[in-house]
Amino acid sequence: MANNIVYSTDPDWKSTCPDCGEPVAECVCLKTKTESQRNQTAYIARDSKKRKGKTVTTISNLKGDLKNIQKKLQQLCGAGGTVKKGIIEIQGDHRDKIEAFLIKEGFKTKRAGG
């Protein structure tokens, strides 16, 4: 249940979880999400094989809601993307932006390839 608050006079309105709507202090989903992300290392690589020379940025070795992460990365980079066989692909070379985003989200990152 997500709150779609546009405006509020309540000073504590930002202190609720965006996923479950519970207060952040009582939220269980944020704590479990953060702990599972700490144990994951995202491998970020640039690839152009079998794509007629077009470059894509691939993010592999992640578990969880890949579709949600993919959508956030597409919005961040302003590019198209997909999830194939557990690997997120974002069109174009956006390794720096993606790495900064994933670190901010609590993932460990590692550059793969050249």
Secondary structure, 3 states (H helix, E strand, C coil): CCCCCCCCCCCCHHHECCCCCCEHHHCCHHHHHHHHHHCCEEEEEEECCCCCCCCEEEEECCCCCHHHHHHHHHHHHCCCEEEECCEEEEECCCHHHHHHHHHHCCCEEEECCC
